[in-house]
Amino acid sequence: MKELRLMKGNEALAEAAIRAGADAYFGYPITPQSEIIEYLMAENPEERTGMVVLQAESEVAAINMVYGAAGCGKRAITSSSSPGISLKQEGLSYIAGAELPCVVVNVVRAGPGLGTIQPSQSDYFQAVKGGGHGDYKMIVLAPATVQESVDYVKLAFELAFKYRNPIMILSDGIIGQMMEKVELFEQQPRLTEEFEWATVGKKPNKDSVIVTSLQLQSEEQEKVNLRLQAKYREIEKNEVLYESYKCEDAEYLFTAFGSCARITRKAMEMAREKGIKVGLLRPQTLYPFPVDAYRNLAGQLKGILTVEMNAGQMVEDVRLAVNGQTKVEHFGRFGGMIPSPEEILNALEQKIIGG
Amino acid sequence: MNEEIIIAGFGGQGVLSMGQILCYSGVMQDKEVSWMPSYGPEMRGGTANCTAIISDEPISSPVLNTFDTAIVLNQPSMDKFEDAVKPGGLLIYEENGMTRKPKRTDINICSIAAYDESVKMKNTKVFNMIVIGGFLKVKPIIELENVIKGLKKVLPDRYHHMIPLNEEAIKKGMNLIKEENKLN
C-alpha cells in the first residue's frame, strides 16, 4: 500500500534509501543535509531491513566505505553537502574507474570554500563535468520536489547497477529542508544476487576477482577508457529525463533545474499572464543532458534564459546544445540568495526580449 | 484558494510547528502544501521563521518574498515582515512584547493576546495554538476538524492526551483575535 506523508526532503530521502533496499549508508554530518543521517540513526534500519548505518570519521572515510561495500556488490549510499562532496571526489573517481555502483547525494550549499549553509546550485560543474580526475561521468539526477527526492533514490540504485557507475542526486538546501506531501514506495527487498564482478570470496573453481582502478600499461588503460566511453554513449542514448511546460507555442524559453525550476515556473506563469509566450524546460538528468530537447525547440525560439543559483554553469551546456541557433543568456543569484519570480521575469524582459 | 503565510518569532515560540500543523491540516483537507523553514545561523538563539503555503493547485515556488498573511510574534519579526505583506493582505501580531503598532494602512491588521491567555490556561505551550485559532477565525481556510486530524499526525503518540487542550486553545484564539485595521 502506498502511504502519503508530509516530510522534509532530507528525511524523505533517507526513508527512501531504506525502502529502496539499500545495504549500507556511510556519512558524516554537514548542514543542510544532516537530517539524512539523523533520520537514519533514529530509524535504525538494521532492525527493519538489516541495513547498516554508520557515521564515519570523515567524508573521505565515508566514500571509501562506500567503495568497499560497492566492491562487494552491495547497494551503498552516502550523502553530504558541497564542502564534503569536494572531499569525496578522489573516492568517486576511483569508484568510476573501478566501475562500481553507488549513490551519492549532494544537498548543495553555497561556496567556494566553507561558504554558507544556504541553498545554491554552484556544484553543477563539479557534478556534471567530473569533479574528480580522469575522463569519467556520473549520471546526475536533479530533484525539484520532495517526491522526486524519494523516487530518484530508487531510480539511482537501478541505474547504478545497470551501468555499474556512481550516480549523483544533486539536491539543494531548499529541497532538503522543505516539507511537502510525499508518497512513499513499498519496501524493496535487499539484494541477494552475487555478482560476477563482486569480491565476495574466491570460489575454488573460479579466478579471483580484483576490483581496481589501476592499469599500469597504457594499452590496458586505453581499453578501460574506451569501455567507459562506450558506456557513457549508451547512457546518453537511454537515460535522458526532462520535463517541459507550455513549450508548444513558446517564442521564449526559460530553463532551470531543481528548486530553481519551481521558482522559474512561477515566473513563467506571471509572464504568460502578461501575454509573453514563454515555456519552461526542466532537465531532470543533468548528465546525460537533454541536448535534443533544446535542439528541437531552438528553431521556434527567439531566445533562452537559464535561471540558476550560480554564476552561470548549465548555461554553457545549453549553448552547446543549441549551437548558436538562438540567443542564450543566464540569470543567477548566488551565495545562498534565492531569486524571486519577479526578478526572473524582469531578467527575461531585459536580457532576452529587450536585449 | 492559494494562501501564502509567513510565521515568525523567537526560537521556542512554536513558530516552526505552527507552520507544520497548518500544513498537515491542509493535507487532511486535500490541499497541496509546502513548508520551508529558515535554517540559517539566526535559528540558533534568535528569530525563527517558516513559510507555509496551502493551495488548491500544485505549488510552484516554496520560497517567497511577499505573503498573503504574516503572523509575527515579536518585534524583530514585525520589523522584518510587515512590508512583505501583499497589499490587501493580513498581518496578525501578538501584543505581548511589541514596542510599536504596525504602520501599514493598506492591509488588514489583527492583534491577539495569546501569551496572556496561555498563562490563564496554565500552559504556555499552547500559545501557538491560540494564535492558529485567531488566524483561522479571520481566514477560515481549514476546518477545525482537519486541524485536529493534523495535530494527531504532528504530535508523537505520547502527547495525544494534549489534543483536547490544544482544541480548546484554538477555540479561545478564535474568540480572542481583535481587528485593528479592516479594509473594506
Contacts between the chains, C-beta under 8 A, distances in Angstrom:
chain1	res1	chain2	res2	distance
A	4	B	27	7.3
A	6	B	20	7.4
A	6	B	23	5.9
A	6	B	24	5.4
A	6	B	27	5.5
A	6	B	33	6.9
A	6	B	35	7.6
A	6	B	153	7.2
A	31	B	39	7.2
A	32	B	39	6.0
A	117	B	39	7.0
A	117	B	40	6.8
A	117	B	41	7.3
A	118	B	40	6.4
A	173	B	39	7.2
A	174	B	36	6.9
A	174	B	62	6.4
A	174	B	63	6.3
A	177	B	36	6.5
A	177	B	37	5.9
A	177	B	39	5.2
A	178	B	34	5.9
A	178	B	35	6.4
A	178	B	36	4.4
A	178	B	37	8.0
A	178	B	62	4.9
A	179	B	20	6.8
A	179	B	23	6.3
A	179	B	33	7.8
A	179	B	34	6.9
A	179	B	35	3.9
A	179	B	36	7.7
A	180	B	33	7.0
A	180	B	34	5.2
A	180	B	35	7.6
A	180	B	59	7.8
A	180	B	62	7.7
A	181	B	27	5.8
A	181	B	32	7.0
A	181	B	33	6.4
A	259	B	62	7.5
A	259	B	63	7.7
A	262	B	59	7.8
A	262	B	60	5.1
A	262	B	61	5.2
A	262	B	62	6.7
A	263	B	60	7.2
A	263	B	61	4.2
A	263	B	63	6.6
A	265	B	60	4.3
A	265	B	61	7.4
A	266	B	60	4.1
A	266	B	61	4.5
A	269	B	60	6.9
A	338	B	63	4.9
A	340	B	64	7.9
A	340	B	65	4.8
A	341	B	60	8.0
A	341	B	61	6.2
A	342	B	65	7.5
